[in-house]
Amino acid sequence: MPMVEDLSLFFDAAEFGTEVQIGSADVLGLLERGYHEVAGIATTDPTFTCAAADADSVVEGTTQLVDGSDTYTIRSVQPDGTGLAVLLLQAA
């Protein structure tokens, strides 16, 4: 059973969180564009961590996440069982 906590303090947009648009909803979370190197080729692996409740209606592969002028397709939703979810993203 997931925890029922107010997670908004962890995603405060005035501090370190990011407000993005998922579908038609505004969602607070942590957007990361991690750098990776595979076989000598540089790439990024963008993820978005948010409250699991905000990711409940996400349809993998079709739902868009928009951060300013950057748009991503949500490849996978990975709830962690503690009330958070990590969205694996792909640049659209």
PyMOL CGO cylinders between C-alpha atoms (Angstrom):
from pymol import cmd
from pymol.cgo import CYLINDER

trace = [
    CYLINDER, 0.00, 0.00, 0.00, 1.53, 3.35, -1.06, 0.3, 1, 1, 1, 1, 1, 1,
    CYLINDER, 1.53, 3.35, -1.06, 2.21, 5.99, 1.54, 0.3, 1, 1, 1, 1, 1, 1,
    CYLINDER, 2.21, 5.99, 1.54, -0.26, 8.85, 1.76, 0.3, 1, 1, 1, 1, 1, 1,
    CYLINDER, -0.26, 8.85, 1.76, 1.98, 11.87, 2.24, 0.3, 1, 1, 1, 1, 1, 1,
    CYLINDER, 1.98, 11.87, 2.24, 2.12, 15.42, 0.95, 0.3, 1, 1, 1, 1, 1, 1,
    CYLINDER, 2.12, 15.42, 0.95, 5.07, 15.20, -1.43, 0.3, 1, 1, 1, 1, 1, 1,
    CYLINDER, 5.07, 15.20, -1.43, 4.79, 18.76, -2.74, 0.3, 1, 1, 1, 1, 1, 1,
    CYLINDER, 4.79, 18.76, -2.74, 7.65, 19.93, -0.49, 0.3, 1, 1, 1, 1, 1, 1,
    CYLINDER, 7.65, 19.93, -0.49, 10.03, 17.69, -2.42, 0.3, 1, 1, 1, 1, 1, 1,
    CYLINDER, 10.03, 17.69, -2.42, 9.01, 19.19, -5.76, 0.3, 1, 1, 1, 1, 1, 1,
    CYLINDER, 9.01, 19.19, -5.76, 8.83, 22.91, -4.88, 0.3, 1, 1, 1, 1, 1, 1,
    CYLINDER, 8.83, 22.91, -4.88, 9.26, 24.81, -8.16, 0.3, 1, 1, 1, 1, 1, 1,
    CYLINDER, 9.26, 24.81, -8.16, 10.73, 27.80, -6.31, 0.3, 1, 1, 1, 1, 1, 1,
    CYLINDER, 10.73, 27.80, -6.31, 13.55, 25.63, -4.95, 0.3, 1, 1, 1, 1, 1, 1,
    CYLINDER, 13.55, 25.63, -4.95, 14.58, 22.79, -7.26, 0.3, 1, 1, 1, 1, 1, 1,
    CYLINDER, 14.58, 22.79, -7.26, 11.44, 21.29, -8.77, 0.3, 1, 1, 1, 1, 1, 1,
    CYLINDER, 11.44, 21.29, -8.77, 10.09, 21.78, -12.26, 0.3, 1, 1, 1, 1, 1, 1,
    CYLINDER, 10.09, 21.78, -12.26, 6.52, 22.35, -13.33, 0.3, 1, 1, 1, 1, 1, 1,
    CYLINDER, 6.52, 22.35, -13.33, 5.75, 20.55, -16.57, 0.3, 1, 1, 1, 1, 1, 1,
    CYLINDER, 5.75, 20.55, -16.57, 2.62, 19.79, -18.52, 0.3, 1, 1, 1, 1, 1, 1,
    CYLINDER, 2.62, 19.79, -18.52, 1.62, 16.14, -18.84, 0.3, 1, 1, 1, 1, 1, 1,
    CYLINDER, 1.62, 16.14, -18.84, -1.30, 15.91, -21.21, 0.3, 1, 1, 1, 1, 1, 1,
    CYLINDER, -1.30, 15.91, -21.21, -3.45, 18.82, -20.04, 0.3, 1, 1, 1, 1, 1, 1,
    CYLINDER, -3.45, 18.82, -20.04, -2.34, 18.76, -16.37, 0.3, 1, 1, 1, 1, 1, 1,
    CYLINDER, -2.34, 18.76, -16.37, 0.38, 20.84, -14.70, 0.3, 1, 1, 1, 1, 1, 1,
    CYLINDER, 0.38, 20.84, -14.70, 2.59, 18.55, -12.60, 0.3, 1, 1, 1, 1, 1, 1,
    CYLINDER, 2.59, 18.55, -12.60, 5.44, 19.34, -10.21, 0.3, 1, 1, 1, 1, 1, 1,
    CYLINDER, 5.44, 19.34, -10.21, 8.45, 17.04, -10.12, 0.3, 1, 1, 1, 1, 1, 1,
    CYLINDER, 8.45, 17.04, -10.12, 12.15, 16.67, -10.81, 0.3, 1, 1, 1, 1, 1, 1,
    CYLINDER, 12.15, 16.67, -10.81, 13.22, 16.69, -14.45, 0.3, 1, 1, 1, 1, 1, 1,
    CYLINDER, 13.22, 16.69, -14.45, 16.67, 15.25, -15.02, 0.3, 1, 1, 1, 1, 1, 1,
    CYLINDER, 16.67, 15.25, -15.02, 18.64, 14.94, -18.23, 0.3, 1, 1, 1, 1, 1, 1,
    CYLINDER, 18.64, 14.94, -18.23, 21.35, 12.51, -17.17, 0.3, 1, 1, 1, 1, 1, 1,
    CYLINDER, 21.35, 12.51, -17.17, 24.46, 12.27, -19.34, 0.3, 1, 1, 1, 1, 1, 1,
    CYLINDER, 24.46, 12.27, -19.34, 25.59, 8.83, -20.49, 0.3, 1, 1, 1, 1, 1, 1,
    CYLINDER, 25.59, 8.83, -20.49, 28.20, 7.56, -22.88, 0.3, 1, 1, 1, 1, 1, 1,
    CYLINDER, 28.20, 7.56, -22.88, 27.58, 4.34, -24.78, 0.3, 1, 1, 1, 1, 1, 1,
    CYLINDER, 27.58, 4.34, -24.78, 30.30, 2.94, -27.05, 0.3, 1, 1, 1, 1, 1, 1,
    CYLINDER, 30.30, 2.94, -27.05, 31.91, 6.38, -27.21, 0.3, 1, 1, 1, 1, 1, 1,
    CYLINDER, 31.91, 6.38, -27.21, 28.66, 8.13, -28.17, 0.3, 1, 1, 1, 1, 1, 1,
    CYLINDER, 28.66, 8.13, -28.17, 27.30, 10.78, -25.81, 0.3, 1, 1, 1, 1, 1, 1,
    CYLINDER, 27.30, 10.78, -25.81, 23.60, 10.66, -25.05, 0.3, 1, 1, 1, 1, 1, 1,
    CYLINDER, 23.60, 10.66, -25.05, 21.11, 11.79, -22.42, 0.3, 1, 1, 1, 1, 1, 1,
    CYLINDER, 21.11, 11.79, -22.42, 18.58, 9.72, -20.53, 0.3, 1, 1, 1, 1, 1, 1,
    CYLINDER, 18.58, 9.72, -20.53, 15.82, 12.12, -19.45, 0.3, 1, 1, 1, 1, 1, 1,
    CYLINDER, 15.82, 12.12, -19.45, 13.57, 11.16, -16.52, 0.3, 1, 1, 1, 1, 1, 1,
    CYLINDER, 13.57, 11.16, -16.52, 10.85, 12.91, -14.55, 0.3, 1, 1, 1, 1, 1, 1,
    CYLINDER, 10.85, 12.91, -14.55, 10.15, 11.96, -10.92, 0.3, 1, 1, 1, 1, 1, 1,
    CYLINDER, 10.15, 11.96, -10.92, 6.76, 12.96, -9.52, 0.3, 1, 1, 1, 1, 1, 1,
    CYLINDER, 6.76, 12.96, -9.52, 4.00, 11.84, -7.18, 0.3, 1, 1, 1, 1, 1, 1,
    CYLINDER, 4.00, 11.84, -7.18, 2.61, 8.50, -8.37, 0.3, 1, 1, 1, 1, 1, 1,
    CYLINDER, 2.61, 8.50, -8.37, -0.92, 9.93, -8.23, 0.3, 1, 1, 1, 1, 1, 1,
    CYLINDER, -0.92, 9.93, -8.23, 0.09, 12.48, -10.90, 0.3, 1, 1, 1, 1, 1, 1,
    CYLINDER, 0.09, 12.48, -10.90, 1.17, 9.64, -13.20, 0.3, 1, 1, 1, 1, 1, 1,
    CYLINDER, 1.17, 9.64, -13.20, -1.93, 7.45, -12.77, 0.3, 1, 1, 1, 1, 1, 1,
    CYLINDER, -1.93, 7.45, -12.77, -3.54, 8.53, -16.05, 0.3, 1, 1, 1, 1, 1, 1,
    CYLINDER, -3.54, 8.53, -16.05, -0.36, 8.46, -18.13, 0.3, 1, 1, 1, 1, 1, 1,
    CYLINDER, -0.36, 8.46, -18.13, -0.57, 6.28, -21.23, 0.3, 1, 1, 1, 1, 1, 1,
    CYLINDER, -0.57, 6.28, -21.23, 2.93, 5.07, -22.07, 0.3, 1, 1, 1, 1, 1, 1,
    CYLINDER, 2.93, 5.07, -22.07, 4.06, 5.90, -25.59, 0.3, 1, 1, 1, 1, 1, 1,
    CYLINDER, 4.06, 5.90, -25.59, 1.31, 8.40, -26.29, 0.3, 1, 1, 1, 1, 1, 1,
    CYLINDER, 1.31, 8.40, -26.29, 1.31, 10.91, -23.44, 0.3, 1, 1, 1, 1, 1, 1,
    CYLINDER, 1.31, 10.91, -23.44, 3.48, 13.97, -23.93, 0.3, 1, 1, 1, 1, 1, 1,
    CYLINDER, 3.48, 13.97, -23.93, 5.45, 15.82, -21.27, 0.3, 1, 1, 1, 1, 1, 1,
    CYLINDER, 5.45, 15.82, -21.27, 6.21, 19.45, -22.10, 0.3, 1, 1, 1, 1, 1, 1,
    CYLINDER, 6.21, 19.45, -22.10, 8.89, 21.53, -20.34, 0.3, 1, 1, 1, 1, 1, 1,
    CYLINDER, 8.89, 21.53, -20.34, 8.95, 24.97, -21.93, 0.3, 1, 1, 1, 1, 1, 1,
    CYLINDER, 8.95, 24.97, -21.93, 9.95, 24.34, -25.55, 0.3, 1, 1, 1, 1, 1, 1,
    CYLINDER, 9.95, 24.34, -25.55, 11.13, 20.74, -24.90, 0.3, 1, 1, 1, 1, 1, 1,
    CYLINDER, 11.13, 20.74, -24.90, 8.64, 17.94, -25.56, 0.3, 1, 1, 1, 1, 1, 1,
    CYLINDER, 8.64, 17.94, -25.56, 9.09, 14.31, -24.54, 0.3, 1, 1, 1, 1, 1, 1,
    CYLINDER, 9.09, 14.31, -24.54, 7.18, 11.09, -25.12, 0.3, 1, 1, 1, 1, 1, 1,
    CYLINDER, 7.18, 11.09, -25.12, 6.70, 9.08, -21.95, 0.3, 1, 1, 1, 1, 1, 1,
    CYLINDER, 6.70, 9.08, -21.95, 8.23, 5.65, -22.66, 0.3, 1, 1, 1, 1, 1, 1,
    CYLINDER, 8.23, 5.65, -22.66, 7.60, 4.04, -19.29, 0.3, 1, 1, 1, 1, 1, 1,
    CYLINDER, 7.60, 4.04, -19.29, 6.04, 4.77, -15.90, 0.3, 1, 1, 1, 1, 1, 1,
    CYLINDER, 6.04, 4.77, -15.90, 7.82, 3.14, -12.96, 0.3, 1, 1, 1, 1, 1, 1,
    CYLINDER, 7.82, 3.14, -12.96, 5.99, 3.56, -9.63, 0.3, 1, 1, 1, 1, 1, 1,
    CYLINDER, 5.99, 3.56, -9.63, 8.30, 2.79, -6.71, 0.3, 1, 1, 1, 1, 1, 1,
    CYLINDER, 8.30, 2.79, -6.71, 5.69, 1.77, -4.13, 0.3, 1, 1, 1, 1, 1, 1,
    CYLINDER, 5.69, 1.77, -4.13, 6.40, 4.75, -1.85, 0.3, 1, 1, 1, 1, 1, 1,
    CYLINDER, 6.40, 4.75, -1.85, 4.09, 7.24, -3.57, 0.3, 1, 1, 1, 1, 1, 1,
    CYLINDER, 4.09, 7.24, -3.57, 6.60, 8.32, -6.25, 0.3, 1, 1, 1, 1, 1, 1,
    CYLINDER, 6.60, 8.32, -6.25, 6.90, 7.42, -9.91, 0.3, 1, 1, 1, 1, 1, 1,
    CYLINDER, 6.90, 7.42, -9.91, 9.78, 7.80, -12.35, 0.3, 1, 1, 1, 1, 1, 1,
    CYLINDER, 9.78, 7.80, -12.35, 8.79, 8.53, -15.94, 0.3, 1, 1, 1, 1, 1, 1,
    CYLINDER, 8.79, 8.53, -15.94, 11.33, 7.43, -18.54, 0.3, 1, 1, 1, 1, 1, 1,
    CYLINDER, 11.33, 7.43, -18.54, 11.29, 9.95, -21.37, 0.3, 1, 1, 1, 1, 1, 1,
    CYLINDER, 11.29, 9.95, -21.37, 12.32, 10.21, -24.99, 0.3, 1, 1, 1, 1, 1, 1,
    CYLINDER, 12.32, 10.21, -24.99, 12.76, 13.48, -26.87, 0.3, 1, 1, 1, 1, 1, 1,
    CYLINDER, 12.76, 13.48, -26.87, 9.85, 13.92, -29.27, 0.3, 1, 1, 1, 1, 1, 1,
]
cmd.load_cgo(trace, "trace")
